[in-house]
Amino acid sequence: FHDRSRRSGGPFLHINCAAVPANLLEAELFGYERGAFTGADQAKPGLLEAASGGTVFLDELAELPAPVQAKLLVALEGREVVRLGAFKPRPFDVRFITATNAPLEELAQAGAFRRDLYFRLAGLPVVVPPLRERRAEIPALVARFLSDSCRRLGRPEPLLTADALARLVGYGWPGNIRELATVVERSLLWAGATLEPAHLQLADGGGASHPADVPLSERSLSADVRETEKRRIMAALDQFSGNQSRAAAALGIARGTLISRMVEFGIPRPRKR
């Protein structure tokens, strides 16, 4: 989007809203003046100012804290930003691209995300189907991930057998592209000159690998964590008869985070009883 736009000559700046602590996210987005808080030894422009003339990519938008949502809405409406510790607004001119794996429209309707900010940002929604619905893209993605992984590992690229590629194309990919990239890189630990289906360590049936299907010594830590998280979410939903607010509170997470995890794990949103 950025490289083919009229703003391609300007900066492209990205921030992951889930990766930055809430108390720092406001400063990263809007900037601050010297002395605005402890450690602010000099003034610093925020992401919106620094990207003026270009594009700002806000990833994991659903994780944006409510106070920052309110300030971002004001900045968008006036195309002006006020740094922390400042009184005078500064103009900025950026194009926004946002992304989330959470059902943002549902979150807005439920009050877990500001409706006015959602409608302000939802100028041209693009829904990316899950990887299992884009199987024709898998061979090209596998080739890219193989090349990148081998370059990082400093090893020759193995020959991917037709059976291995067929296995990759036929798998269900509940973790989408991130899972595909992980599987490809992990397979290189076992593969030699050729990459066979056995090196992929994928469960039968095209679904997500279950801990019982793979020996403990051959399972990745991330797979165990995902499986445990999914089971805890399902148990909490069952305990509170599908009440997502109470389940989220019991799990110690925000309701919006719970819903995004349910979408990620393919857990249907239960009907109210």
C-alpha positions as CSV (number, residue, x, y, z in Angstrom):
1,F,0.0,0.0,0.0
2,H,2.7,2.5,1.0
3,D,5.2,1.7,-1.8
4,R,2.6,2.1,-4.5
5,S,1.0,5.3,-3.1
6,R,1.7,8.9,-3.6
7,R,3.3,8.9,-0.1
8,S,6.0,6.3,-1.1
9,G,8.6,9.1,-0.9
10,G,7.7,9.7,2.8
11,P,8.4,7.6,5.8
12,F,6.7,4.3,6.7
13,L,6.6,3.8,10.5
14,H,5.1,0.8,12.3
15,I,4.2,0.2,15.9
16,N,2.7,-2.9,17.5
17,C,0.1,-1.7,20.0
18,A,0.3,-5.0,21.9
19,A,4.1,-5.0,22.2
20,V,4.5,-1.5,23.8
21,P,3.6,-1.1,27.5
22,A,0.5,1.0,27.9
23,N,2.3,3.6,29.9
24,L,4.8,4.1,27.1
25,L,2.5,3.8,24.1
26,E,1.1,7.4,24.4
27,A,4.6,8.8,24.4
28,E,5.6,6.7,21.4
29,L,2.6,7.9,19.4
30,F,2.3,11.5,20.4
31,G,5.8,12.4,21.5
32,Y,6.8,14.4,24.6
33,E,8.6,17.5,25.7
34,R,11.7,17.7,27.9
35,G,10.7,17.2,31.6
36,A,7.3,15.7,30.7
37,F,8.1,12.7,33.0
38,T,11.0,11.2,34.8
39,G,13.7,10.3,32.3
40,A,12.5,12.7,29.6
41,D,15.8,14.5,29.3
42,Q,15.0,16.0,25.8
43,A,12.0,16.5,23.6
44,K,11.1,13.8,21.2
45,P,8.6,13.8,18.3
46,G,6.1,11.0,18.4
47,L,5.2,8.5,15.6
48,L,2.5,10.7,14.1
49,E,4.9,13.7,13.8
50,A,7.8,11.7,12.6
51,A,5.8,10.0,9.8
52,S,4.3,13.2,8.5
53,G,4.1,13.0,4.7
54,G,4.1,9.2,4.9
55,T,2.2,6.3,6.4
56,V,1.7,5.0,10.0
57,F,0.9,1.3,10.4
58,L,-0.8,0.5,13.7
59,D,-0.7,-3.2,14.2
60,E,-2.8,-5.1,16.8
61,L,-5.1,-2.1,16.9
62,A,-7.6,-3.8,19.3
63,E,-4.9,-3.7,22.1
64,L,-4.8,0.1,22.1
65,P,-5.7,1.3,25.6
66,A,-8.9,3.3,26.0
67,P,-7.2,6.6,27.0
68,V,-4.9,6.4,24.0
69,Q,-7.9,5.6,21.8
70,A,-9.6,8.9,23.0
71,K,-6.4,10.9,22.3
72,L,-5.9,9.4,18.9
73,L,-9.5,10.2,17.9
74,V,-8.9,13.9,18.8
75,A,-5.6,13.9,16.9
76,L,-7.3,12.3,13.8
77,E,-10.2,14.8,13.9
78,G,-8.0,17.9,14.0
79,R,-4.9,16.5,12.3
80,E,-3.0,17.9,15.2
81,V,-1.0,16.3,17.9
82,V,-0.1,17.6,21.4
83,R,3.1,16.1,22.9
84,L,3.1,15.0,26.5
85,G,4.0,18.1,28.6
86,A,3.1,20.5,25.8
87,F,0.2,22.9,25.3
88,K,0.7,23.9,21.6
89,P,-0.6,21.4,19.0
90,R,1.6,20.4,16.1
91,P,0.1,19.6,12.7
92,F,0.8,16.3,11.0
93,D,-0.2,14.7,7.7
94,V,-0.2,10.9,7.6
95,R,-2.1,8.1,6.0
96,F,-3.1,5.3,8.5
97,I,-3.1,1.6,7.9
98,T,-4.3,-0.5,10.8
99,A,-4.5,-4.3,11.4
100,T,-5.9,-6.6,14.0
101,N,-6.9,-10.3,14.2
102,A,-9.8,-9.4,16.6
103,P,-13.4,-8.8,15.4
104,L,-13.0,-5.0,15.8
105,E,-16.6,-4.2,14.7
106,E,-18.0,-6.6,17.3
107,L,-15.7,-5.1,19.9
108,A,-17.0,-1.6,19.0
109,Q,-20.6,-2.7,19.3
110,A,-19.9,-4.4,22.6
111,G,-18.2,-1.2,24.0
112,A,-14.7,-2.8,24.2
113,F,-13.4,-0.5,21.5
114,R,-14.4,3.1,20.8
115,R,-17.1,3.1,18.1
116,D,-16.3,6.6,16.9
117,L,-12.6,5.7,16.5
118,Y,-13.5,2.5,14.7
119,F,-15.7,4.3,12.2
120,R,-13.0,7.0,11.8
121,L,-10.4,4.4,10.9
122,A,-12.6,2.0,8.9
123,G,-12.3,3.9,5.6
124,L,-11.5,0.9,3.5
125,P,-11.8,-2.4,5.4
126,V,-9.8,-5.3,3.9
127,V,-10.6,-8.8,5.3
128,V,-7.7,-11.2,4.8
129,P,-9.1,-14.8,4.6
130,P,-7.4,-17.5,6.7
131,L,-4.6,-19.4,5.0
132,R,-6.7,-22.5,4.6
133,E,-8.9,-20.5,2.2
134,R,-5.8,-19.3,0.2
135,R,-4.1,-22.7,-0.4
136,A,-2.9,-21.6,-3.9
137,E,-0.5,-19.1,-2.1
138,I,1.1,-21.7,0.1
139,P,3.8,-22.9,-2.4
140,A,5.1,-19.4,-2.9
141,L,5.1,-18.7,0.8
142,V,6.9,-21.9,1.6
143,A,9.6,-21.1,-1.0
144,R,10.0,-17.7,0.6
145,F,10.2,-19.0,4.2
146,L,12.6,-21.8,3.2
147,S,14.9,-19.3,1.5
148,D,14.8,-16.8,4.4
149,S,15.3,-19.5,7.1
150,C,18.2,-21.1,5.3
151,R,19.9,-17.8,4.9
152,R,19.5,-17.0,8.6
153,L,20.8,-20.5,9.6
154,G,23.7,-20.3,7.1
155,R,22.8,-23.6,5.5
156,P,22.0,-24.9,1.9
157,E,18.4,-24.9,1.0
158,P,17.0,-28.5,0.9
159,L,15.0,-29.9,-1.9
160,L,11.3,-29.8,-0.9
161,T,9.7,-33.1,-2.1
162,A,6.3,-33.1,-3.8
163,D,4.8,-35.1,-1.0
164,A,6.0,-32.6,1.6
165,L,4.6,-29.7,-0.4
166,A,1.3,-31.6,-0.8
167,R,1.2,-32.1,3.0
168,L,1.8,-28.3,3.5
169,V,-1.0,-27.4,1.1
170,G,-3.4,-29.8,2.6
171,Y,-2.9,-28.9,6.2
172,G,-5.6,-26.7,8.0
173,W,-3.2,-24.0,9.4
174,P,-5.1,-22.9,12.5
175,G,-2.2,-20.5,13.2
176,N,-2.2,-19.1,9.7
177,I,1.0,-17.7,8.1
178,R,2.9,-17.5,11.4
179,E,2.4,-21.2,12.0
180,L,3.5,-22.0,8.4
181,A,6.7,-20.0,8.9
182,T,7.4,-21.8,12.2
183,V,6.8,-25.2,10.7
184,V,9.1,-24.5,7.8
185,E,11.9,-23.3,10.0
186,R,11.5,-26.1,12.5
187,S,11.6,-28.7,9.7
188,L,15.1,-27.5,8.8
189,L,16.3,-28.9,12.1
190,W,15.5,-32.4,10.9
191,A,15.9,-32.2,7.1
192,G,19.1,-32.9,5.2
193,A,19.5,-32.5,1.5
194,T,15.8,-33.1,1.0
195,L,12.8,-32.1,3.1
196,E,10.3,-34.9,3.5
197,P,6.8,-35.0,5.0
198,A,8.1,-36.5,8.3
199,H,10.3,-33.5,8.8
200,L,7.2,-31.2,9.0
201,Q,5.8,-33.0,12.1
202,L,2.3,-32.1,11.3
203,A,-0.7,-33.9,12.9
204,D,-3.0,-35.9,10.7
205,G,-6.4,-34.5,9.7
206,G,-5.3,-31.0,8.7
207,G,-5.9,-29.5,12.1
208,A,-3.7,-28.1,14.8
209,S,-1.1,-30.4,16.4
210,H,-2.3,-31.7,19.7
211,P,0.3,-32.4,22.5
212,A,-0.7,-36.1,22.6
213,D,0.2,-36.4,18.9
214,V,3.9,-35.3,19.2
215,P,6.5,-36.5,21.7
216,L,7.4,-33.9,24.4
217,S,11.0,-33.7,23.2
218,E,9.8,-32.8,19.6
219,R,7.1,-30.2,20.6
220,S,7.8,-26.5,20.4
221,L,7.3,-24.5,23.6
222,S,5.0,-22.1,21.7
223,A,2.7,-25.0,20.7
224,D,2.4,-26.1,24.3
225,V,1.7,-22.5,25.4
226,R,-1.0,-22.1,22.7
227,E,-2.7,-25.4,23.6
228,T,-2.7,-24.5,27.4
229,E,-4.1,-21.0,26.7
230,K,-6.8,-22.5,24.5
231,R,-7.8,-25.0,27.1
232,R,-7.9,-22.5,29.9
233,I,-10.1,-20.1,27.8
234,M,-12.5,-23.0,27.0
235,A,-12.7,-24.0,30.6
236,A,-13.4,-20.5,31.8
237,L,-16.1,-20.0,29.2
238,D,-17.7,-23.3,30.3
239,Q,-17.4,-22.4,34.0
240,F,-19.3,-19.1,33.4
241,S,-21.8,-20.5,30.9
242,G,-20.4,-18.5,28.0
243,N,-20.2,-15.1,29.8
244,Q,-17.2,-13.6,28.2
245,S,-16.8,-10.7,30.7
246,R,-16.7,-13.1,33.7
247,A,-14.4,-15.5,31.9
248,A,-12.0,-12.7,31.0
249,A,-12.0,-11.5,34.6
250,A,-11.3,-15.0,35.9
251,L,-8.4,-15.3,33.4
252,G,-7.0,-11.9,34.3
253,I,-7.3,-10.5,30.8
254,A,-9.4,-7.8,29.1
255,R,-12.6,-8.9,27.4
256,G,-11.3,-7.6,24.1
257,T,-8.2,-9.7,24.5
258,L,-10.3,-12.8,25.3
259,I,-12.4,-12.3,22.1
260,S,-9.3,-11.9,20.0
261,R,-7.9,-15.1,21.4
262,M,-11.1,-16.9,20.7
263,V,-11.0,-15.8,17.1
264,E,-7.3,-16.8,16.9
265,F,-8.0,-20.3,18.3
266,G,-11.2,-20.8,16.3
267,I,-13.4,-21.0,19.5
268,P,-17.0,-20.1,18.6
269,R,-18.4,-17.2,20.6
270,P,-21.1,-18.8,22.8
271,R,-24.6,-17.6,22.8
272,K,-26.0,-16.1,26.0
273,R,-27.9,-18.6,28.1
